[in-house]
Amino acid sequence: MENPSSEVAQAASSMSKSDVKKFASTKHKKLPEKKVSAEETKYDRYDREKKKHSAADKRMKFGKFYSKAKEAKDRLRPGEVKKWDPEKKRYVSNKE
């Protein structure tokens, strides 16, 4: 090296060849990686809050009977028959 700092020169002179080889052969496989802190943007915060409140919004819409309201939506009405429509690729009711 050209012009090493005084600290580097002192450390190099105090180490033997075997110490240098031992130091250079340090395995990096299981060492922890440096954690990079990422700042949260206002868009990230908005997305996180939107996900957090979407479940609460569903509960507020139907109250504690959300699952029953969901079942009622799929339930057949009197005289209704659903058939598979290959063109639309979904079940189609005769009352639509």
C-alpha positions as MATLAB code, in Angstrom:
seq = 'MENPSSEVAQAASSMSKSDVKKFASTKHKKLPEKKVSAEETKYDRYDREKKKHSAADKRMKFGKFYSKAKEAKDRLRPGEVKKWDPEKKRYVSNKE';
ca = [
       0.000    0.000    0.000;
       1.108    3.515   -0.624;
       1.058    5.917    2.303;
      -1.039    4.007    4.857;
      -2.275    5.993    7.823;
      -0.283    5.733   11.038;
      -2.960    3.530   12.671;
      -2.890    1.062    9.758;
       0.905    0.974    9.694;
       1.034    0.351   13.462;
      -1.569   -2.470   13.273;
       0.238   -4.100   10.341;
       3.592   -4.038   12.104;
       2.153   -5.559   15.292;
       0.470   -8.548   13.529;
       2.226  -11.742   12.483;
       1.560  -13.462    9.136;
      -0.515  -16.176   10.777;
      -2.649  -13.526   12.534;
      -3.214  -11.739    9.237;
      -4.240  -14.983    7.481;
      -6.542  -15.881   10.363;
      -8.148  -12.430   10.240;
      -8.575  -12.569    6.450;
     -10.183  -16.022    6.578;
     -13.148  -14.876    8.677;
     -16.302  -16.508    7.348;
     -19.145  -14.165    6.529;
     -21.840  -16.778    6.107;
     -23.534  -16.617    9.519;
     -22.629  -13.072   10.471;
     -25.550  -10.662   10.846;
     -26.116   -8.237    8.030;
     -26.218   -4.518    8.544;
     -29.774   -3.374    8.944;
     -30.683   -0.472    6.697;
     -33.344    1.732    8.172;
     -35.876    2.845    5.620;
     -37.956    5.900    6.230;
     -41.681    5.432    5.899;
     -43.255    7.648    3.267;
     -46.721    9.103    3.547;
     -47.899    6.668    0.866;
     -46.647    3.666    2.870;
     -48.439    4.971    5.947;
     -51.633    5.521    3.928;
     -51.528    1.942    2.553;
     -50.892    0.483    6.010;
     -53.806    2.417    7.527;
     -56.094    1.500    4.621;
     -55.434   -2.226    5.154;
     -55.859   -1.845    8.891;
     -59.244   -0.154    8.632;
     -60.741   -2.200    5.775;
     -61.744   -5.062    8.095;
     -63.294   -2.641   10.552;
     -65.259   -0.990    7.743;
     -66.775   -4.338    6.735;
     -67.808   -5.011   10.313;
     -69.386   -1.563   10.597;
     -71.374   -2.110    7.399;
     -73.201   -5.210    8.676;
     -72.298   -5.251   12.349;
     -71.521   -8.606   13.905;
     -73.741  -10.352   11.324;
     -71.376   -9.797    8.381;
     -70.999  -13.528    7.705;
     -74.791  -14.014    7.636;
     -75.219  -11.119    5.219;
     -72.563  -12.663    2.998;
     -74.398  -16.011    3.036;
     -77.714  -14.324    2.180;
     -76.136  -12.766   -0.889;
     -75.219  -16.202   -2.265;
     -78.425  -17.953   -1.200;
     -80.941  -18.876   -3.909;
     -84.285  -17.055   -3.923;
     -87.571  -18.972   -4.381;
     -87.855  -20.183   -7.996;
     -84.268  -19.300   -8.821;
     -81.944  -21.666  -10.657;
     -78.294  -21.052  -11.387;
     -76.594  -22.578  -14.418;
     -72.993  -22.473  -15.563;
     -72.530  -20.138  -18.544;
     -69.414  -21.147  -20.515;
     -69.279  -17.811  -22.360;
     -69.287  -15.708  -19.190;
     -67.419  -18.426  -17.252;
     -69.603  -18.062  -14.182;
     -72.928  -19.203  -12.781;
     -75.880  -17.231  -14.128;
     -79.266  -16.978  -12.458;
     -82.541  -17.327  -14.329;
     -83.753  -14.206  -12.438;
     -81.069  -11.868  -13.830;
];
